Amino acid sequence: MRMIGITLFALAGNMWQNSKLNNQAGLKFVGRVMFVSAAALGLLTIFIPTTLSPFAIGYALIGLAFAISYLVNLFRRSK
């Protein structure tokens, strides 16, 4: 249920942004929302209260890789 809530937060943030803004500030907002959501999903997957399977570890690593990607691109200078 927590993972669904995080996913809905990310989707709601993106839909709100796309309906209101379409500029550099809007893209940064989406990047921040997606960074928080991807990191939260990755960390939540790691802390599942059970034995981690290779699938769960892979899923967490993919989520954290997306979070790192969003973070790196938030700090890059736009051309």
Backbone as a chain_set.jsonl record, in Angstrom:
{"seq": "MRMIGITLFALAGNMWQNSKLNNQAGLKFVGRVMFVSAAALGLLTIFIPTTLSPFAIGYALIGLAFAISYLVNLFRRSK", "coords": {"N": [[0.816, -1.197, 0.0], [1.982, 1.224, 0.698], [3.811, 1.569, -1.343], [2.128, 1.908, -3.522], [0.968, 4.315, -2.758], [3.196, 6.05, -2.906], [3.727, 5.927, -5.632], [1.345, 7.024, -6.639], [1.6, 9.613, -5.622], [3.775, 10.547, -7.147], [2.675, 10.438, -9.751], [0.49, 12.188, -9.449], [1.809, 14.611, -8.907], [3.176, 14.998, -11.321], [1.023, 15.16, -13.158], [-0.295, 17.438, -12.194], [1.681, 19.385, -12.573], [2.02, 19.317, -15.381], [-0.442, 20.239, -16.199], [-0.408, 22.87, -15.417], [2.115, 24.214, -15.786], [4.665, 24.706, -18.239], [7.531, 24.887, -18.597], [11.002, 25.67, -17.785], [11.114, 25.778, -14.96], [8.947, 24.184, -14.331], [9.782, 21.706, -15.296], [11.892, 21.202, -13.542], [10.464, 20.934, -11.194], [9.039, 18.567, -11.705], [11.224, 16.842, -11.886], [12.154, 16.909, -9.225], [9.954, 15.81, -7.847], [9.887, 13.252, -9.003], [12.43, 12.304, -8.275], [12.217, 12.102, -5.455], [10.13, 10.235, -5.311], [11.151, 7.959, -6.722], [13.418, 7.365, -5.174], [12.202, 6.837, -2.709], [10.635, 4.576, -3.351], [12.683, 2.741, -4.017], [14.122, 2.568, -1.565], [12.082, 1.714, 0.159], [11.543, -0.784, -0.917], [13.909, -2.132, -0.312], [13.711, -2.293, 2.447], [11.669, -4.105, 2.96], [9.824, -6.158, 5.105], [10.872, -8.937, 5.045], [12.668, -11.776, 3.72], [14.927, -10.767, 1.299], [14.54, -11.191, -2.153], [16.255, -12.043, -5.245], [14.848, -10.698, -7.266], [13.547, -8.598, -5.856], [15.764, -7.171, -4.939], [16.912, -6.395, -7.38], [14.795, -4.823, -8.357], [14.789, -2.767, -6.458], [17.335, -1.683, -6.918], [17.04, -0.722, -9.533], [15.081, 1.267, -9.111], [16.523, 2.985, -7.398], [18.579, 3.679, -9.136], [17.186, 5.191, -11.015], [16.464, 7.311, -9.328], [18.982, 8.427, -8.755], [19.66, 9.216, -11.325], [17.705, 11.194, -11.83], [18.481, 13.034, -9.831], [21.119, 13.736, -10.603], [20.578, 14.95, -13.068], [19.039, 17.09, -12.221], [20.918, 18.814, -11.182], [22.53, 19.432, -13.279], [23.613, 21.858, -15.623], [21.451, 23.626, -17.758], [21.477, 23.944, -21.31]], "CA": [[0.0, 0.0, 0.0], [2.863, 2.396, 0.721], [4.395, 1.724, -2.678], [1.073, 2.477, -4.364], [0.853, 5.719, -2.364], [4.331, 6.788, -3.459], [3.514, 6.009, -7.078], [0.27, 7.991, -6.877], [2.173, 10.934, -5.362], [4.566, 10.93, -8.32], [1.773, 10.69, -10.871], [-0.286, 13.402, -9.175], [2.701, 15.753, -9.089], [3.424, 15.19, -12.745], [-0.198, 15.625, -13.824], [-0.542, 18.822, -11.788], [2.668, 20.227, -13.25], [1.754, 19.378, -16.811], [-1.645, 21.025, -16.445], [-0.191, 24.271, -15.042], [3.357, 24.822, -16.235], [5.392, 24.014, -19.298], [8.767, 25.653, -18.737], [12.156, 25.127, -17.057], [10.748, 25.591, -13.547], [8.055, 23.039, -14.286], [10.573, 20.488, -15.466], [12.623, 20.974, -12.292], [9.479, 20.435, -10.228], [8.816, 17.162, -12.028], [12.442, 16.137, -11.511], [12.188, 16.755, -7.767], [8.905, 14.852, -7.471], [10.287, 11.917, -9.433], [13.567, 11.898, -7.453], [11.7, 11.672, -4.155], [9.336, 9.017, -5.492], [12.017, 6.832, -7.091], [14.237, 7.026, -4.006], [11.329, 6.228, -1.701], [10.304, 3.215, -3.793], [13.881, 1.911, -3.886], [14.401, 2.322, -0.15], [10.992, 0.921, 0.716], [11.727, -2.15, -1.393], [15.013, -2.726, 0.444], [13.297, -2.512, 3.833], [10.515, -4.996, 3.065], [10.086, -7.012, 6.273], [10.989, -10.34, 4.66], [13.937, -12.066, 3.061], [14.962, -10.158, -0.03], [14.804, -12.076, -3.28], [17.001, -11.343, -6.304], [13.937, -9.783, -7.957], [13.35, -7.406, -5.027], [17.021, -6.405, -4.946], [17.0, -5.776, -8.706], [13.769, -3.78, -8.417], [15.268, -1.652, -5.641], [18.472, -1.059, -7.609], [16.513, 0.047, -10.671], [14.464, 2.471, -8.552], [17.565, 3.892, -6.914], [19.289, 4.2, -10.313], [16.361, 6.284, -11.537], [16.58, 8.437, -8.397], [20.288, 9.045, -8.999], [19.578, 9.877, -12.627], [16.955, 12.449, -11.653], [19.28, 13.953, -9.032], [22.219, 14.237, -11.44], [20.04, 15.864, -14.078], [18.562, 18.318, -11.577], [22.047, 19.707, -10.922], [23.225, 19.789, -14.532], [23.212, 23.152, -16.206], [20.781, 23.521, -19.048], [22.178, 24.674, -22.381]], "C": [[0.862, 1.264, 0.0], [3.455, 2.64, -0.657], [3.365, 2.319, -3.641], [0.902, 3.96, -4.049], [1.976, 6.571, -2.929], [4.155, 6.983, -4.958], [2.419, 7.023, -7.411], [0.736, 9.42, -6.623], [2.951, 11.428, -6.579], [3.661, 11.266, -9.502], [0.958, 11.963, -10.666], [0.561, 14.646, -9.367], [2.966, 16.037, -10.55], [2.19, 15.697, -13.48], [-0.497, 17.075, -13.469], [0.409, 19.757, -12.521], [2.338, 20.39, -14.718], [0.508, 20.198, -17.124], [-1.427, 22.513, -16.193], [1.011, 24.926, -15.72], [3.981, 24.013, -17.362], [6.66, 24.806, -19.596], [9.872, 25.007, -17.903], [11.825, 24.863, -15.589], [9.835, 24.38, -13.39], [8.798, 21.725, -14.42], [11.385, 20.174, -14.207], [11.689, 20.444, -11.216], [9.233, 18.95, -10.449], [10.035, 16.334, -11.628], [12.532, 15.905, -10.013], [11.154, 15.736, -7.294], [9.336, 13.433, -7.816], [11.5, 11.426, -8.656], [13.081, 11.347, -6.117], [10.949, 10.354, -4.287], [10.203, 7.809, -5.811], [12.879, 6.403, -5.914], [13.397, 6.338, -2.935], [10.949, 4.798, -2.092], [11.497, 2.28, -3.644], [14.176, 1.565, -2.438], [13.325, 1.467, 0.505], [11.12, -0.541, 0.299], [12.832, -2.854, -0.611], [14.57, -3.102, 1.854], [12.004, -3.311, 3.968], [10.786, -5.964, 4.217], [10.026, -8.513, 5.937], [12.356, -10.557, 4.047], [13.89, -11.505, 1.642], [15.306, -11.204, -1.088], [15.656, -11.327, -4.306], [16.121, -10.359, -7.079], [13.761, -8.485, -7.167], [14.604, -6.541, -5.005], [17.191, -5.687, -6.284], [16.019, -4.624, -8.852], [14.21, -2.543, -7.635], [16.416, -0.93, -6.332], [18.019, -0.232, -8.807], [15.875, 1.343, -10.175], [15.49, 3.475, -8.075], [18.399, 4.461, -8.069], [18.5, 5.337, -10.952], [16.462, 7.511, -10.631], [17.903, 9.173, -8.607], [20.29, 9.8, -10.32], [18.822, 11.202, -12.533], [17.786, 13.471, -10.89], [20.419, 14.562, -9.846], [21.691, 15.262, -12.441], [19.43, 17.132, -13.474], [19.695, 19.309, -11.375], [22.835, 20.055, -12.173], [22.729, 21.122, -15.02], [22.534, 22.916, -17.535], [21.508, 24.377, -20.073], [21.288, 25.701, -23.025]], "O": [[0.506, 2.26, -0.63], [3.586, 3.786, -1.089], [3.711, 3.146, -4.485], [0.713, 4.772, -4.954], [1.739, 7.69, -3.383], [4.401, 8.066, -5.488], [2.556, 7.794, -8.36], [0.318, 10.341, -7.324], [2.808, 12.579, -6.993], [3.868, 12.275, -10.176], [0.758, 12.731, -11.608], [0.089, 15.635, -9.928], [2.979, 17.194, -10.97], [2.3, 16.575, -14.336], [-0.903, 17.857, -14.329], [-0.005, 20.799, -13.03], [2.376, 21.503, -15.241], [0.412, 20.79, -18.199], [-2.185, 23.339, -16.703], [0.925, 26.067, -16.175], [3.837, 22.792, -17.425], [6.841, 25.326, -20.697], [9.688, 23.911, -17.374], [12.216, 23.833, -15.04], [9.948, 23.637, -12.415], [8.482, 20.748, -13.741], [11.547, 19.008, -13.849], [12.082, 19.596, -10.415], [9.219, 18.167, -9.499], [9.887, 15.238, -11.086], [12.94, 14.83, -9.572], [11.447, 14.898, -6.441], [9.169, 12.517, -7.011], [11.599, 10.227, -8.394], [13.483, 10.261, -5.7], [11.116, 9.457, -3.461], [10.01, 6.741, -5.23], [13.053, 5.208, -5.677], [13.84, 5.364, -2.326], [10.944, 3.907, -1.243], [11.341, 1.146, -3.191], [14.448, 0.409, -2.114], [13.631, 0.593, 1.316], [10.832, -1.437, 1.091], [12.71, -4.034, -0.285], [15.006, -4.119, 2.392], [11.316, -3.205, 4.983], [11.875, -6.534, 4.294], [9.214, -9.25, 6.496], [13.12, -9.606, 3.876], [12.941, -11.738, 0.893], [16.239, -11.991, -0.929], [15.765, -10.102, -4.24], [16.595, -9.305, -7.502], [13.82, -7.396, -7.739], [14.514, -5.314, -5.049], [17.567, -4.515, -6.323], [16.358, -3.576, -9.401], [14.028, -1.414, -8.089], [16.465, 0.3, -6.333], [18.562, 0.843, -9.061], [16.102, 2.404, -10.756], [15.354, 4.675, -8.315], [18.871, 5.596, -7.992], [19.081, 6.334, -11.382], [16.537, 8.636, -11.125], [17.934, 10.403, -8.634], [20.853, 10.89, -10.422], [19.253, 12.21, -13.093], [17.804, 14.647, -11.252], [20.653, 15.769, -9.783], [22.295, 16.317, -12.632], [19.32, 18.147, -14.162], [19.467, 20.519, -11.394], [23.729, 20.899, -12.119], [21.56, 21.468, -14.848], [22.987, 22.104, -18.341], [22.084, 25.412, -19.736], [21.717, 26.403, -23.941]]}, "num_chains": 1, "name": "protein.A"}
